[in-house]
Amino acid sequence: MDTFVTELSRARDETVMIFVQMGGTPGAGFAGVLTAVNTDYVTLVANVSTPPAGTPAPVVTVTPVPPGATIHIPISKIVALVRNTT
């Protein structure tokens, strides 16, 4: 897990897509700027104000902040990180 947190930390201040373990529509993820990383959760700032359809509230916390949202995602629920490394 430490190596994954380290990889997440390298993506700080970049636009990323994070896919989470959840019910509902598979393939839905969260896109935004990764603003914070710690051993428990990550924080994204996104241009959306609602989570993907079917996202249960206990998985992530979405706080609307005009014109977007601050999204807190537990590290334990992340299944994939997509980022541009070029």
Secondary structure, DSSP 8 states (H G I E B T S, - for coil): -HHHHHHHHHTTTSEEEEEE--SSSTT-EEEEEEEEE-SSEEEEEES-SS--TT--TTT-EEEEETTEEEEEEEGGGEEEEEE---
